[in-house]
């Protein structure tokens, strides 16, 4: 099963807690990451920093990137997404758009 991961900063603690509690109630665990560096960044930079902070720490394993404002709509969401992931020929859902530069902007599952 894919590991579900997200980044928590000072401004999204409440939303993070709600998502983690929902996942726990469904039998899933979300790995939450945090860094003091992220709390010092201006608004527009935090999302990019958060993704790369987590991606560097989970570089050797596939993961489902979650943001604090996402809301799974089905009880079996992580199992279903994991099953779809396993069917992919290269084991990837989304590839970098510009050779993996930190300025890449993409949405979806990475």
N, C-alpha and C positions, 0 to 999 in steps of 0.2 A: 504494500500500500504506500502511496505517496505520503511523504511527511508534509503536514500543513504548517506553514511558517508565516509569521508576521512580525512587524516592527512596532514597538510602542514608544511614543514620546510623551512628554508632559501633557501635550494638548489633546491626546486621544486615549488617555487612560480609561475613561469611562466606556467609550465605544469598544476598546480592546477587551475590557472585562466582560462586557455583554456578549461579545462574540465567543470568547473563550468559555464562558459559562454555558452558552448554547451548545457549543461543540462537546463539552464535557457531558452535558445531559443526554447527548446522542451517542456517547461512548467513544468520542474522538478526542485526541489531544492536539492542541496547537502549540507549537514551540514559539515562544515569544522572545524576541531579542530587543535589547535596549542599549544605547550608548550615550554617555553625557555629551559627546560631540554633536549628536543630532539635535539636541535641545538648543544649541547655540546658533544653528543655521537659520537664515531667513526663510520665510514661508515657502517660496518656490523651489528651494533646494532640498527640503527634507525628504520628499518622496523619492527622488533619485538616490540620495544618500542612503535611505532606508533599504531600498532594494539591493543596492550593491553591498551594503554592510552584511545583509543576510546571505546573499548569493556567495560572497567570499567565504563565509563560515560553513556553508553547505555545498561547497564546490564539487565534492565527490559523490553527491547523491541527488537524485531528482527530488523536487519539492513543489508543492502548490503554494504560490504566493498569494497571501490574503491581505487585504487592507482593512483597516478598522471599520470602514463604512460598508463592507460587503455583508450580504445576508443570504446564507444558503436557503434555498426554497424547498428542498426535499430532505427528509430525515436521513436518507442513504447517500447524501451528496458526495462524501469523500470516497466511499466505495465505488460509486458510479464513475467519478472522474478518474480514479485510479485504474479501473478496468479499461476505460477508453485509452488511457495513457499506455497501458501494457500492449495494446493492439497496434501502436504506431511502429512503423518499420525501423526508424532510427531511434526510437525512444525519446523523441522530442516533440513538443507541441508548438513551441515558438522559437524561432532562431533570431539572433541579433540582426538588427536592421542595417547597421553600419559598422561591420567588423568588430562589434562588441565595445565600441567606444562608450564611455560613461554617460554621454549625452543622448544615448538611444532613448527613444520614447516609443513605447508599445503598450498595448493593452491586451489582456487575455491571460493565458496561463503560461508561465515560463519556467 
